[in-house]
Amino acid sequence: MPAKSREQLLHFYEDMLRIRFFEEKVRDVLLPRKLFRGSAHLAIGQEAVAVGAIHALREDDYVVSTHRGHGHAIAKGLDMRRMFAELMGRKTGCDRGKGGSMHLADASRHFMGENPVVGSNAPMAAGLALGAKLEGNGRVAAAFFGEGALNTGAFHEAANLAALWKLPVLFLCENNLYAISVPLDKSSAIQDLERRAEAYGIVGERVNGMRVMEVYDVVSRAVHRTREESVPSYLVFDTYRFEGHHTADKQTYRTPEEALEEFRKRDPIHILEFEMIDDHTVPIPATIEYRDRIRAEVDAAFEQALDDPWPEPEEALVGVYAEGGERDG
Ligand SMILES: Cc1ncc(C[n+]2csc(CCOP(=O)(O)OP(=O)(O)O)c2C)c(N)n1
């Protein structure tokens, strides 16, 4: 394992556990109890990408996320009680209960929102990066998206302009092998996805997305270069979603064994735990204590959100239209 401070590794570990337990709560409690409508796009299995990448950013750097963004939001420091409240439509939600699972946002954390329009994340981040460059505030903007989004025009338009205008933007592709039911080899003419931005002069890099330290190291280097040289970076993380595309997905395109086997072999949380135990960063009982403590934290956030008030009907149109054009700091 590369040398890291113990605190840093434990911080990664805690955030990965927060994401896993938050999403398990959504799957096992909120949905069965019909505490919110529709389905959720879980990123169970992809925690190392969110945590490793976002911890490599500055707090005031921008993040733009996708329909599968609970983990990005947690890693960016959004409050889990307000996230649960948002999912359940409560007034205290991070979007006052109007956004739900696929539209979590918190400009105060520079988390500029989940955006479920596939591919839209890339031009949004490019726009934020252009703003940062014009203001000279030294921020970078990171866009997360799945490998399916590489096939959208929006990604290619954004990559071209980002390279042409030298924008400080990071394109972070989470290759979980499926776009809904379509496997990668049926959607991309080439399998070496790190080459998909070469036409714009952007040399990509491929990263093992199941190892949080590796993600952190590679993204740290890319962030440094992007910030210092004001140029785009493009990284592809090989990962896997252990759940369906969304919670109502019957997953007829893959066998249950495939997901289970992948889970056993490549669970990013287990990988980190084994490595931390192996090199004596933490003894085994400590991992159990961490798990118990973070699970209690997630439970408490959920219970508090459950007691939170509903919005008043008069609030229905508040925030629907821009008022005054105020910007965040
Ligand atoms: C522009 C657009 N086209 C189609 C959809 C429907 N859709 C929702 S998720 C999805 C697949 C996205 O796959 P990928 O980008 O690989 O992300 P993942 O779901 O694997 O995280 C599609 C096609 C959409 N939301 N937006």
The ligand as a MOL file (V3000), in Angstrom:
LIG
                    3D

  0  0  0     0  0            999 V3000
M  V30 BEGIN CTAB
M  V30 COUNTS 26 27 0 0 0
M  V30 BEGIN ATOM
M  V30 1 C -29.6610 12.2230 -22.7540 0
M  V30 2 C -30.2120 11.0050 -22.0640 0
M  V30 3 N -30.4590 9.8870 -22.7730 0
M  V30 4 C -30.9480 8.7900 -22.1700 0
M  V30 5 C -31.1950 8.7930 -20.8140 0
M  V30 6 C -31.7200 7.5430 -20.1310 0
M  V30 7 N -30.6500 6.9590 -19.3090 0 CHG=1
M  V30 8 C -30.6220 7.1600 -17.9840 0
M  V30 9 S -29.2840 6.4540 -17.2930 0
M  V30 10 C -28.7530 5.8630 -18.7700 0
M  V30 11 C -27.4900 5.0310 -18.8680 0
M  V30 12 C -26.3030 5.7870 -18.4300 0
M  V30 13 O -25.2000 4.9450 -18.4440 0
M  V30 14 P -23.8090 5.4720 -17.9730 0
M  V30 15 O -23.5730 6.8160 -18.5380 0
M  V30 16 O -22.8150 4.4220 -18.2710 0
M  V30 17 O -23.9830 5.6740 -16.4000 0
M  V30 18 P -24.3880 4.5920 -15.2850 0
M  V30 19 O -25.8790 4.5430 -15.2360 0
M  V30 20 O -23.7640 3.2940 -15.6680 0
M  V30 21 O -23.8190 5.1390 -14.0240 0
M  V30 22 C -29.6000 6.2280 -19.7850 0
M  V30 23 C -29.4110 5.8720 -21.2110 0
M  V30 24 C -30.9510 9.9810 -20.1160 0
M  V30 25 N -31.1760 10.0790 -18.7880 0
M  V30 26 N -30.4340 11.0570 -20.7270 0
M  V30 END ATOM
M  V30 BEGIN BOND
M  V30 1 1 1 2
M  V30 2 1 2 3
M  V30 3 2 2 26
M  V30 4 2 3 4
M  V30 5 1 4 5
M  V30 6 1 5 6
M  V30 7 2 5 24
M  V30 8 1 6 7
M  V30 9 2 7 8
M  V30 10 1 7 22
M  V30 11 1 8 9
M  V30 12 1 9 10
M  V30 13 1 10 11
M  V30 14 2 10 22
M  V30 15 1 11 12
M  V30 16 1 12 13
M  V30 17 1 13 14
M  V30 18 2 14 15
M  V30 19 1 14 16
M  V30 20 1 14 17
M  V30 21 1 17 18
M  V30 22 2 18 19
M  V30 23 1 18 20
M  V30 24 1 18 21
M  V30 25 1 22 23
M  V30 26 1 24 25
M  V30 27 1 24 26
M  V30 END BOND
M  V30 END CTAB
M  END
